[in-house]
Amino acid sequence: MTTSTPPRDKAAELSRGFGLLAALGVLLVIAGVVGLVYTGFATLTSMLLFGWLLLIGGVVGLAHAVQSRGTSFLWLGVIVAALNIAAGVVIIVKPDAAAAALTMFAALLFLTAGLFRLVGSVVVRGPQFGWTLLLGVFDLLLGILVLASWPSSSQYVIGTFFSLALLFDGLGLIATGFGGRRVVGMVSGASDDT
């Protein structure tokens, strides 16, 4: 004999889940705003977090590689795990140098993306020509600005990107949470009317 949850209970459970999603979004927005105010701290925090994730991932990968002894995966798994562990240790020990390297990589990525978008928009001249050209110019300028003040820009660039990612992810979760609650309310209200 199976017991089924009444639709009203399921709707309340869904609504509560969407409310928790919105609350998590609020926390992420607060963390993003704090990170934008204290970009140096956000850079250091994100680098240390990245280092610890690499280190833990390397240890887990090493354990997985050891468990797969006797397969062709063993040596590849050991090498990848060792590289992750080494990179994690270097980032944890020297987060400033890691932030400088990552900032240089981000600047070169923006320059390359901007150049490709500019050339692509001029060559293809598709329906999004103006937007692609504008985005290419923006990427190029951002790369030049970051490189022009490098290595001092490495103190705030990574933290700014990390904080903006938290901020926009948080706003997305808030919108999803409130939108989900609204849809659940509309559906449960419609089912009550029938």
Contacts in CASP RR format, 6 or more apart in sequence:
PFRMAT RR
TARGET T0000
AUTHOR 0000-0000-0000
METHOD contacts of the structure
MODEL  1
MTTSTPPRDKAAELSRGFGLLAALGVLLVIAGVVGLVYTGFATLTSMLLF
GWLLLIGGVVGLAHAVQSRGTSFLWLGVIVAALNIAAGVVIIVKPDAAAA
ALTMFAALLFLTAGLFRLVGSVVVRGPQFGWTLLLGVFDLLLGILVLASW
PSSSQYVIGTFFSLALLFDGLGLIATGFGGRRVVGMVSGASDDT
5 13 0 8 1.000
7 188 0 8 1.000
7 191 0 8 1.000
8 188 0 8 1.000
11 184 0 8 1.000
11 185 0 8 1.000
11 187 0 8 1.000
11 188 0 8 1.000
14 180 0 8 1.000
14 184 0 8 1.000
15 181 0 8 1.000
15 184 0 8 1.000
15 185 0 8 1.000
18 176 0 8 1.000
18 177 0 8 1.000
18 178 0 8 1.000
18 179 0 8 1.000
18 180 0 8 1.000
18 181 0 8 1.000
18 184 0 8 1.000
19 177 0 8 1.000
19 181 0 8 1.000
21 173 0 8 1.000
21 176 0 8 1.000
21 177 0 8 1.000
22 173 0 8 1.000
22 174 0 8 1.000
22 176 0 8 1.000
22 177 0 8 1.000
22 178 0 8 1.000
22 181 0 8 1.000
24 170 0 8 1.000
24 173 0 8 1.000
25 169 0 8 1.000
25 170 0 8 1.000
25 171 0 8 1.000
25 172 0 8 1.000
25 173 0 8 1.000
25 174 0 8 1.000
26 170 0 8 1.000
26 174 0 8 1.000
27 170 0 8 1.000
28 166 0 8 1.000
28 167 0 8 1.000
28 169 0 8 1.000
28 170 0 8 1.000
28 173 0 8 1.000
29 166 0 8 1.000
29 167 0 8 1.000
29 170 0 8 1.000
29 171 0 8 1.000
29 174 0 8 1.000
31 163 0 8 1.000
31 166 0 8 1.000
32 42 0 8 1.000
32 163 0 8 1.000
32 164 0 8 1.000
32 166 0 8 1.000
32 167 0 8 1.000
33 163 0 8 1.000
33 167 0 8 1.000
34 42 0 8 1.000
34 163 0 8 1.000
35 41 0 8 1.000
35 42 0 8 1.000
35 159 0 8 1.000
35 162 0 8 1.000
35 163 0 8 1.000
35 166 0 8 1.000
36 42 0 8 1.000
36 160 0 8 1.000
36 163 0 8 1.000
36 164 0 8 1.000
36 167 0 8 1.000
39 155 0 8 1.000
39 156 0 8 1.000
39 159 0 8 1.000
39 160 0 8 1.000
39 163 0 8 1.000
40 155 0 8 1.000
40 156 0 8 1.000
40 159 0 8 1.000
42 158 0 8 1.000
42 159 0 8 1.000
42 160 0 8 1.000
42 162 0 8 1.000
42 163 0 8 1.000
43 99 0 8 1.000
43 154 0 8 1.000
43 155 0 8 1.000
43 156 0 8 1.000
43 157 0 8 1.000
43 158 0 8 1.000
43 159 0 8 1.000
43 162 0 8 1.000
44 95 0 8 1.000
44 96 0 8 1.000
44 99 0 8 1.000
45 159 0 8 1.000
45 162 0 8 1.000
46 158 0 8 1.000
46 159 0 8 1.000
46 162 0 8 1.000
47 91 0 8 1.000
47 95 0 8 1.000
47 98 0 8 1.000
47 99 0 8 1.000
47 102 0 8 1.000
47 158 0 8 1.000
48 91 0 8 1.000
48 92 0 8 1.000
48 95 0 8 1.000
50 88 0 8 1.000
50 91 0 8 1.000
50 98 0 8 1.000
51 87 0 8 1.000
51 88 0 8 1.000
51 91 0 8 1.000
51 92 0 8 1.000
51 98 0 8 1.000
52 88 0 8 1.000
52 92 0 8 1.000
54 84 0 8 1.000
54 85 0 8 1.000
54 87 0 8 1.000
54 88 0 8 1.000
54 91 0 8 1.000
55 84 0 8 1.000
55 85 0 8 1.000
55 88 0 8 1.000
55 89 0 8 1.000
55 92 0 8 1.000
57 81 0 8 1.000
57 84 0 8 1.000
58 80 0 8 1.000
58 81 0 8 1.000
58 82 0 8 1.000
58 84 0 8 1.000
58 85 0 8 1.000
59 81 0 8 1.000
59 85 0 8 1.000
61 77 0 8 1.000
61 80 0 8 1.000
61 81 0 8 1.000
61 84 0 8 1.000
62 77 0 8 1.000
62 78 0 8 1.000
62 81 0 8 1.000
62 82 0 8 1.000
62 85 0 8 1.000
64 77 0 8 1.000
64 81 0 8 1.000
65 73 0 8 1.000
65 74 0 8 1.000
65 76 0 8 1.000
65 77 0 8 1.000
65 78 0 8 1.000
65 80 0 8 1.000
65 81 0 8 1.000
66 74 0 8 1.000
68 74 0 8 1.000
68 77 0 8 1.000
90 98 0 8 1.000
91 98 0 8 1.000
96 154 0 8 1.000
96 155 0 8 1.000
99 154 0 8 1.000
99 155 0 8 1.000
99 157 0 8 1.000
99 158 0 8 1.000
100 150 0 8 1.000
100 151 0 8 1.000
100 154 0 8 1.000
102 154 0 8 1.000
102 158 0 8 1.000
103 146 0 8 1.000
103 150 0 8 1.000
103 151 0 8 1.000
103 153 0 8 1.000
103 154 0 8 1.000
103 157 0 8 1.000
103 158 0 8 1.000
104 147 0 8 1.000
104 150 0 8 1.000
104 151 0 8 1.000
104 154 0 8 1.000
106 143 0 8 1.000
106 146 0 8 1.000
106 157 0 8 1.000
106 158 0 8 1.000
106 161 0 8 1.000
107 143 0 8 1.000
107 146 0 8 1.000
107 147 0 8 1.000
107 150 0 8 1.000
107 153 0 8 1.000
107 157 0 8 1.000
108 143 0 8 1.000
108 147 0 8 1.000
110 139 0 8 1.000
110 140 0 8 1.000
110 142 0 8 1.000
110 143 0 8 1.000
110 146 0 8 1.000
111 139 0 8 1.000
111 140 0 8 1.000
111 143 0 8 1.000
111 144 0 8 1.000
111 147 0 8 1.000
113 136 0 8 1.000
113 139 0 8 1.000
114 135 0 8 1.000
114 136 0 8 1.000
114 137 0 8 1.000
114 138 0 8 1.000
114 139 0 8 1.000
114 140 0 8 1.000
115 136 0 8 1.000
115 140 0 8 1.000
117 132 0 8 1.000
117 133 0 8 1.000
117 135 0 8 1.000
117 136 0 8 1.000
117 139 0 8 1.000
118 133 0 8 1.000
118 136 0 8 1.000
118 137 0 8 1.000
118 140 0 8 1.000
120 132 0 8 1.000
121 128 0 8 1.000
121 129 0 8 1.000
121 130 0 8 1.000
121 132 0 8 1.000
121 133 0 8 1.000
121 136 0 8 1.000
122 133 0 8 1.000
126 132 0 8 1.000
145 153 0 8 1.000
146 153 0 8 1.000
146 157 0 8 1.000
147 153 0 8 1.000
END
